[in-house]
Amino acid sequence: MFLFKATIADTDLKSFEEGKVEWIDIDKLESIETIAPDIKTLTPLCKKIKNNELMFGTSILNNDRTLKEFEIDIYPTK
């Protein structure tokens, strides 16, 4: 999964065989049933990222798709 924090105007996005590409408001992410379960952890963290920062992380899920482990780092991009 890739999350990008951006301020955008209306933009046409091209979808691919792998799936639909779309911009989703950060406040609506948690309500999407088909999204990865660790989004409830990621959403508040994404809201805290400042301009010129990159968040990189890994997560491991249990067999029932609940979050087992989660680790992130935030790096300045300048």
CYANA upper distance limits for C-alpha pairs under 8 A (distance plus 0.5 A):
  1 MET  CA     36 ALA  CA      8.43
  5 LYS  CA     46 CYS  CA      7.62
 13 LEU  CA     21 VAL  CA      6.72
 13 LEU  CA     22 GLU  CA      7.02
 14 LYS  CA     20 LYS  CA      8.31
 14 LYS  CA     21 VAL  CA      6.90
 15 SER  CA     19 GLY  CA      6.75
 15 SER  CA     20 LYS  CA      5.16
 15 SER  CA     21 VAL  CA      5.44
 16 PHE  CA     20 LYS  CA      6.89
 16 PHE  CA     21 VAL  CA      7.97
 24 ILE  CA     28 LYS  CA      7.28
 24 ILE  CA     29 LEU  CA      7.29
 25 ASP  CA     29 LEU  CA      7.30
 26 ILE  CA     43 THR  CA      7.28
 26 ILE  CA     47 LYS  CA      8.38
 27 ASP  CA     43 THR  CA      8.43
 28 LYS  CA     32 ILE  CA      7.67
 29 LEU  CA     35 ILE  CA      8.30
 29 LEU  CA     39 ILE  CA      7.69
 29 LEU  CA     43 THR  CA      7.93
 30 GLU  CA     35 ILE  CA      8.49
 30 GLU  CA     39 ILE  CA      6.90
 30 GLU  CA     40 LYS  CA      6.47
 30 GLU  CA     43 THR  CA      8.14
 35 ILE  CA     39 ILE  CA      7.74
 37 PRO  CA     65 ARG  CA      7.27
 37 PRO  CA     66 THR  CA      6.94
 37 PRO  CA     67 LEU  CA      7.40
 38 ASP  CA     42 LEU  CA      6.86
 38 ASP  CA     59 SER  CA      8.04
 38 ASP  CA     66 THR  CA      8.25
 38 ASP  CA     67 LEU  CA      6.63
 39 ILE  CA     43 THR  CA      6.28
 40 LYS  CA     44 PRO  CA      7.99
 41 THR  CA     45 LEU  CA      7.54
 42 LEU  CA     46 CYS  CA      6.52
 43 THR  CA     47 LYS  CA      6.92
 44 PRO  CA     48 LYS  CA      7.24
 45 LEU  CA     49 ILE  CA      7.24
 46 CYS  CA     55 MET  CA      8.42
 49 ILE  CA     53 GLU  CA      6.78
 49 ILE  CA     54 LEU  CA      8.08
 49 ILE  CA     55 MET  CA      7.98
 49 ILE  CA     74 ILE  CA      8.48
 52 ASN  CA     76 PRO  CA      6.36
 52 ASN  CA     77 THR  CA      5.59
 52 ASN  CA     78 LYS  CA      6.91
 53 GLU  CA     74 ILE  CA      7.04
 53 GLU  CA     75 TYR  CA      6.01
 53 GLU  CA     76 PRO  CA      4.89
 53 GLU  CA     77 THR  CA      5.87
 54 LEU  CA     74 ILE  CA      6.08
 54 LEU  CA     75 TYR  CA      5.66
 54 LEU  CA     76 PRO  CA      6.76
 54 LEU  CA     77 THR  CA      6.98
 55 MET  CA     72 ILE  CA      7.29
 55 MET  CA     73 ASP  CA      6.28
 55 MET  CA     74 ILE  CA      4.90
 55 MET  CA     75 TYR  CA      6.88
 56 PHE  CA     72 ILE  CA      6.13
 56 PHE  CA     73 ASP  CA      5.96
 56 PHE  CA     74 ILE  CA      6.86
 56 PHE  CA     75 TYR  CA      8.48
 57 GLY  CA     70 PHE  CA      7.88
 57 GLY  CA     71 GLU  CA      5.98
 57 GLY  CA     72 ILE  CA      4.53
 57 GLY  CA     73 ASP  CA      6.74
 58 THR  CA     70 PHE  CA      6.42
 58 THR  CA     71 GLU  CA      6.04
 58 THR  CA     72 ILE  CA      7.06
 59 SER  CA     67 LEU  CA      7.76
 59 SER  CA     68 LYS  CA      7.95
 59 SER  CA     69 GLU  CA      5.98
 59 SER  CA     70 PHE  CA      4.90
 59 SER  CA     71 GLU  CA      6.98
 60 ILE  CA     67 LEU  CA      6.84
 60 ILE  CA     68 LYS  CA      5.95
 60 ILE  CA     69 GLU  CA      5.57
 60 ILE  CA     70 PHE  CA      7.07
 61 LEU  CA     65 ARG  CA      5.71
 61 LEU  CA     66 THR  CA      5.98
 61 LEU  CA     67 LEU  CA      5.12
 61 LEU  CA     68 LYS  CA      5.43
 61 LEU  CA     69 GLU  CA      7.43
 62 ASN  CA     66 THR  CA      5.88
 62 ASN  CA     67 LEU  CA      6.72
 62 ASN  CA     68 LYS  CA      6.05
